[in-house]
């Protein structure tokens, strides 16, 4: 699944267009490397999202086949501190 779609489906970022632009600005990395929106994710990848002055890290646990419900969204990743 593409990075921008995963961010939207998992609800880490609410809109795919926002996920796209954040990735294009270089504020999202996968496994320590800057990632474009089309980056293909796999289970075990570490996503880092840079917010104002904080970097949040998430480990991909599940790659869904399509859209998921709001209740299931948080099961797709694990937050790493």
Chimera marker file (.cmm) of the C-alpha trace (Angstrom):
<marker_set name="trace">
<marker id="1" x="0.000" y="0.000" z="0.000" r="1" g="1" b="0" radius="0.5"/>
<marker id="2" x="1.212" y="3.492" z="-0.800" r="1" g="1" b="0" radius="0.5"/>
<marker id="3" x="2.453" y="5.647" z="2.083" r="1" g="1" b="0" radius="0.5"/>
<marker id="4" x="-0.092" y="8.430" z="1.510" r="1" g="1" b="0" radius="0.5"/>
<marker id="5" x="-2.988" y="5.969" z="1.420" r="1" g="1" b="0" radius="0.5"/>
<marker id="6" x="-1.780" y="4.189" z="4.579" r="1" g="1" b="0" radius="0.5"/>
<marker id="7" x="-1.531" y="7.493" z="6.454" r="1" g="1" b="0" radius="0.5"/>
<marker id="8" x="-5.122" y="8.296" z="5.456" r="1" g="1" b="0" radius="0.5"/>
<marker id="9" x="-6.594" y="4.812" z="6.094" r="1" g="1" b="0" radius="0.5"/>
<marker id="10" x="-4.868" y="4.537" z="9.482" r="1" g="1" b="0" radius="0.5"/>
<marker id="11" x="-6.041" y="8.068" z="10.283" r="1" g="1" b="0" radius="0.5"/>
<marker id="12" x="-2.564" y="9.236" z="11.233" r="1" g="1" b="0" radius="0.5"/>
<marker id="13" x="-3.312" y="12.062" z="8.775" r="1" g="1" b="0" radius="0.5"/>
<marker id="14" x="-6.961" y="12.786" z="8.049" r="1" g="1" b="0" radius="0.5"/>
<marker id="15" x="-6.820" y="13.511" z="4.298" r="1" g="1" b="0" radius="0.5"/>
<marker id="16" x="-4.819" y="11.871" z="1.551" r="1" g="1" b="0" radius="0.5"/>
<marker id="17" x="-4.027" y="15.204" z="-0.092" r="1" g="1" b="0" radius="0.5"/>
<marker id="18" x="-2.557" y="16.435" z="3.195" r="1" g="1" b="0" radius="0.5"/>
<marker id="19" x="-0.550" y="13.203" z="3.533" r="1" g="1" b="0" radius="0.5"/>
<marker id="20" x="0.678" y="13.755" z="-0.018" r="1" g="1" b="0" radius="0.5"/>
<marker id="21" x="1.833" y="17.321" z="0.597" r="1" g="1" b="0" radius="0.5"/>
<marker id="22" x="3.440" y="16.516" z="3.964" r="1" g="1" b="0" radius="0.5"/>
<marker id="23" x="5.409" y="13.705" z="2.316" r="1" g="1" b="0" radius="0.5"/>
<marker id="24" x="6.445" y="15.945" z="-0.574" r="1" g="1" b="0" radius="0.5"/>
<marker id="25" x="7.762" y="18.527" z="1.920" r="1" g="1" b="0" radius="0.5"/>
<marker id="26" x="10.087" y="15.865" z="3.365" r="1" g="1" b="0" radius="0.5"/>
<marker id="27" x="8.381" y="15.686" z="6.755" r="1" g="1" b="0" radius="0.5"/>
<marker id="28" x="7.675" y="11.939" z="6.551" r="1" g="1" b="0" radius="0.5"/>
<marker id="29" x="10.336" y="9.242" z="6.551" r="1" g="1" b="0" radius="0.5"/>
<marker id="30" x="10.190" y="5.461" z="6.362" r="1" g="1" b="0" radius="0.5"/>
<marker id="31" x="12.955" y="3.453" z="8.040" r="1" g="1" b="0" radius="0.5"/>
<marker id="32" x="15.037" y="6.614" z="8.436" r="1" g="1" b="0" radius="0.5"/>
<marker id="33" x="14.865" y="7.689" z="4.780" r="1" g="1" b="0" radius="0.5"/>
<marker id="34" x="12.785" y="10.544" z="3.410" r="1" g="1" b="0" radius="0.5"/>
<marker id="35" x="9.773" y="9.032" z="1.652" r="1" g="1" b="0" radius="0.5"/>
<marker id="36" x="7.653" y="10.110" z="-1.285" r="1" g="1" b="0" radius="0.5"/>
<marker id="37" x="3.860" y="9.570" z="-1.203" r="1" g="1" b="0" radius="0.5"/>
<marker id="38" x="4.119" y="6.581" z="-3.592" r="1" g="1" b="0" radius="0.5"/>
<marker id="39" x="6.527" y="4.660" z="-1.312" r="1" g="1" b="0" radius="0.5"/>
<marker id="40" x="5.247" y="1.094" z="-0.912" r="1" g="1" b="0" radius="0.5"/>
<marker id="41" x="4.956" y="0.086" z="2.744" r="1" g="1" b="0" radius="0.5"/>
<marker id="42" x="5.347" y="-3.355" z="4.253" r="1" g="1" b="0" radius="0.5"/>
<marker id="43" x="4.715" y="-4.791" z="7.708" r="1" g="1" b="0" radius="0.5"/>
<marker id="44" x="7.465" y="-3.790" z="10.122" r="1" g="1" b="0" radius="0.5"/>
<marker id="45" x="8.315" y="-0.446" z="8.489" r="1" g="1" b="0" radius="0.5"/>
<marker id="46" x="8.909" y="2.476" z="10.847" r="1" g="1" b="0" radius="0.5"/>
<marker id="47" x="7.163" y="5.708" z="9.836" r="1" g="1" b="0" radius="0.5"/>
<marker id="48" x="8.346" y="9.021" z="11.305" r="1" g="1" b="0" radius="0.5"/>
<marker id="49" x="6.100" y="12.068" z="10.953" r="1" g="1" b="0" radius="0.5"/>
<marker id="50" x="7.542" y="15.476" z="11.843" r="1" g="1" b="0" radius="0.5"/>
<marker id="51" x="5.060" y="17.828" z="13.423" r="1" g="1" b="0" radius="0.5"/>
<marker id="52" x="5.830" y="21.384" z="14.596" r="1" g="1" b="0" radius="0.5"/>
<marker id="53" x="8.676" y="20.531" z="16.977" r="1" g="1" b="0" radius="0.5"/>
<marker id="54" x="8.092" y="16.843" z="17.589" r="1" g="1" b="0" radius="0.5"/>
<marker id="55" x="8.695" y="13.631" z="15.657" r="1" g="1" b="0" radius="0.5"/>
<marker id="56" x="6.173" y="10.824" z="16.122" r="1" g="1" b="0" radius="0.5"/>
<marker id="57" x="7.208" y="7.267" z="15.266" r="1" g="1" b="0" radius="0.5"/>
<marker id="58" x="4.889" y="4.429" z="14.292" r="1" g="1" b="0" radius="0.5"/>
<marker id="59" x="5.528" y="0.783" z="13.429" r="1" g="1" b="0" radius="0.5"/>
<marker id="60" x="3.333" y="-0.692" z="10.681" r="1" g="1" b="0" radius="0.5"/>
<marker id="61" x="1.593" y="-3.813" z="12.029" r="1" g="1" b="0" radius="0.5"/>
<marker id="62" x="-0.963" y="-4.537" z="9.292" r="1" g="1" b="0" radius="0.5"/>
<marker id="63" x="-1.336" y="-3.490" z="5.668" r="1" g="1" b="0" radius="0.5"/>
<marker id="64" x="-5.102" y="-3.427" z="4.977" r="1" g="1" b="0" radius="0.5"/>
<marker id="65" x="-6.614" y="-4.472" z="1.655" r="1" g="1" b="0" radius="0.5"/>
<marker id="66" x="-8.875" y="-1.412" z="1.491" r="1" g="1" b="0" radius="0.5"/>
<marker id="67" x="-10.540" y="1.054" z="3.802" r="1" g="1" b="0" radius="0.5"/>
<marker id="68" x="-11.047" y="0.199" z="7.464" r="1" g="1" b="0" radius="0.5"/>
<marker id="69" x="-13.445" y="1.436" z="10.112" r="1" g="1" b="0" radius="0.5"/>
<marker id="70" x="-12.486" y="4.091" z="12.641" r="1" g="1" b="0" radius="0.5"/>
<marker id="71" x="-12.326" y="1.444" z="15.374" r="1" g="1" b="0" radius="0.5"/>
<marker id="72" x="-9.924" y="-0.724" z="13.344" r="1" g="1" b="0" radius="0.5"/>
<marker id="73" x="-7.661" y="2.140" z="12.248" r="1" g="1" b="0" radius="0.5"/>
<marker id="74" x="-5.590" y="2.178" z="15.439" r="1" g="1" b="0" radius="0.5"/>
<marker id="75" x="-4.821" y="-1.548" z="15.073" r="1" g="1" b="0" radius="0.5"/>
<marker id="76" x="-2.836" y="-0.944" z="11.876" r="1" g="1" b="0" radius="0.5"/>
<marker id="77" x="0.136" y="0.614" z="13.698" r="1" g="1" b="0" radius="0.5"/>
<marker id="78" x="1.894" y="0.812" z="17.035" r="1" g="1" b="0" radius="0.5"/>
<marker id="79" x="3.215" y="4.091" z="18.405" r="1" g="1" b="0" radius="0.5"/>
<marker id="80" x="6.909" y="4.008" z="19.326" r="1" g="1" b="0" radius="0.5"/>
<marker id="81" x="8.322" y="6.408" z="21.888" r="1" g="1" b="0" radius="0.5"/>
<link id1="1" id2="2" r="1" g="1" b="0" radius="0.2"/>
<link id1="2" id2="3" r="1" g="1" b="0" radius="0.2"/>
<link id1="3" id2="4" r="1" g="1" b="0" radius="0.2"/>
<link id1="4" id2="5" r="1" g="1" b="0" radius="0.2"/>
<link id1="5" id2="6" r="1" g="1" b="0" radius="0.2"/>
<link id1="6" id2="7" r="1" g="1" b="0" radius="0.2"/>
<link id1="7" id2="8" r="1" g="1" b="0" radius="0.2"/>
<link id1="8" id2="9" r="1" g="1" b="0" radius="0.2"/>
<link id1="9" id2="10" r="1" g="1" b="0" radius="0.2"/>
<link id1="10" id2="11" r="1" g="1" b="0" radius="0.2"/>
<link id1="11" id2="12" r="1" g="1" b="0" radius="0.2"/>
<link id1="12" id2="13" r="1" g="1" b="0" radius="0.2"/>
<link id1="13" id2="14" r="1" g="1" b="0" radius="0.2"/>
<link id1="14" id2="15" r="1" g="1" b="0" radius="0.2"/>
<link id1="15" id2="16" r="1" g="1" b="0" radius="0.2"/>
<link id1="16" id2="17" r="1" g="1" b="0" radius="0.2"/>
<link id1="17" id2="18" r="1" g="1" b="0" radius="0.2"/>
<link id1="18" id2="19" r="1" g="1" b="0" radius="0.2"/>
<link id1="19" id2="20" r="1" g="1" b="0" radius="0.2"/>
<link id1="20" id2="21" r="1" g="1" b="0" radius="0.2"/>
<link id1="21" id2="22" r="1" g="1" b="0" radius="0.2"/>
<link id1="22" id2="23" r="1" g="1" b="0" radius="0.2"/>
<link id1="23" id2="24" r="1" g="1" b="0" radius="0.2"/>
<link id1="24" id2="25" r="1" g="1" b="0" radius="0.2"/>
<link id1="25" id2="26" r="1" g="1" b="0" radius="0.2"/>
<link id1="26" id2="27" r="1" g="1" b="0" radius="0.2"/>
<link id1="27" id2="28" r="1" g="1" b="0" radius="0.2"/>
<link id1="28" id2="29" r="1" g="1" b="0" radius="0.2"/>
<link id1="29" id2="30" r="1" g="1" b="0" radius="0.2"/>
<link id1="30" id2="31" r="1" g="1" b="0" radius="0.2"/>
<link id1="31" id2="32" r="1" g="1" b="0" radius="0.2"/>
<link id1="32" id2="33" r="1" g="1" b="0" radius="0.2"/>
<link id1="33" id2="34" r="1" g="1" b="0" radius="0.2"/>
<link id1="34" id2="35" r="1" g="1" b="0" radius="0.2"/>
<link id1="35" id2="36" r="1" g="1" b="0" radius="0.2"/>
<link id1="36" id2="37" r="1" g="1" b="0" radius="0.2"/>
<link id1="37" id2="38" r="1" g="1" b="0" radius="0.2"/>
<link id1="38" id2="39" r="1" g="1" b="0" radius="0.2"/>
<link id1="39" id2="40" r="1" g="1" b="0" radius="0.2"/>
<link id1="40" id2="41" r="1" g="1" b="0" radius="0.2"/>
<link id1="41" id2="42" r="1" g="1" b="0" radius="0.2"/>
<link id1="42" id2="43" r="1" g="1" b="0" radius="0.2"/>
<link id1="43" id2="44" r="1" g="1" b="0" radius="0.2"/>
<link id1="44" id2="45" r="1" g="1" b="0" radius="0.2"/>
<link id1="45" id2="46" r="1" g="1" b="0" radius="0.2"/>
<link id1="46" id2="47" r="1" g="1" b="0" radius="0.2"/>
<link id1="47" id2="48" r="1" g="1" b="0" radius="0.2"/>
<link id1="48" id2="49" r="1" g="1" b="0" radius="0.2"/>
<link id1="49" id2="50" r="1" g="1" b="0" radius="0.2"/>
<link id1="50" id2="51" r="1" g="1" b="0" radius="0.2"/>
<link id1="51" id2="52" r="1" g="1" b="0" radius="0.2"/>
<link id1="52" id2="53" r="1" g="1" b="0" radius="0.2"/>
<link id1="53" id2="54" r="1" g="1" b="0" radius="0.2"/>
<link id1="54" id2="55" r="1" g="1" b="0" radius="0.2"/>
<link id1="55" id2="56" r="1" g="1" b="0" radius="0.2"/>
<link id1="56" id2="57" r="1" g="1" b="0" radius="0.2"/>
<link id1="57" id2="58" r="1" g="1" b="0" radius="0.2"/>
<link id1="58" id2="59" r="1" g="1" b="0" radius="0.2"/>
<link id1="59" id2="60" r="1" g="1" b="0" radius="0.2"/>
<link id1="60" id2="61" r="1" g="1" b="0" radius="0.2"/>
<link id1="61" id2="62" r="1" g="1" b="0" radius="0.2"/>
<link id1="62" id2="63" r="1" g="1" b="0" radius="0.2"/>
<link id1="63" id2="64" r="1" g="1" b="0" radius="0.2"/>
<link id1="64" id2="65" r="1" g="1" b="0" radius="0.2"/>
<link id1="65" id2="66" r="1" g="1" b="0" radius="0.2"/>
<link id1="66" id2="67" r="1" g="1" b="0" radius="0.2"/>
<link id1="67" id2="68" r="1" g="1" b="0" radius="0.2"/>
<link id1="68" id2="69" r="1" g="1" b="0" radius="0.2"/>
<link id1="69" id2="70" r="1" g="1" b="0" radius="0.2"/>
<link id1="70" id2="71" r="1" g="1" b="0" radius="0.2"/>
<link id1="71" id2="72" r="1" g="1" b="0" radius="0.2"/>
<link id1="72" id2="73" r="1" g="1" b="0" radius="0.2"/>
<link id1="73" id2="74" r="1" g="1" b="0" radius="0.2"/>
<link id1="74" id2="75" r="1" g="1" b="0" radius="0.2"/>
<link id1="75" id2="76" r="1" g="1" b="0" radius="0.2"/>
<link id1="76" id2="77" r="1" g="1" b="0" radius="0.2"/>
<link id1="77" id2="78" r="1" g="1" b="0" radius="0.2"/>
<link id1="78" id2="79" r="1" g="1" b="0" radius="0.2"/>
<link id1="79" id2="80" r="1" g="1" b="0" radius="0.2"/>
<link id1="80" id2="81" r="1" g="1" b="0" radius="0.2"/>
</marker_set>
